[in-house]
Amino acid sequence: MTYVITEPCVGVKDKSCIAVCPVDCIYDKDEFDILTIHPEECIDCGACVPECPVEAIFPEDEVPEKWKSYTAKNAELAKQVVKT
């Protein structure tokens, strides 16, 4: 399982979650309108969840129905990141 960042993050990109991620699996690219969690790098620790000021992060199996499309969007954006 991984965590998924959903619609409330769009345009906000607070980055508090990035600061607490122990494995640096949350990415921000200028061309993205949302932060993304790389599903293959996420260790499912949940440290990012309480840090999100807009409550946009959910375990994959708990993403609200209205934001289910963000699971696929998150995975697609993760394919576009290159760790430097």
Secondary structure by P-SEA (a helix, b strand, c coil): cbbbbccccccccccccccccccccbbbbccccbbbbcccccccccccccccccccccccccccccccaaaaaaaaaaaacccc
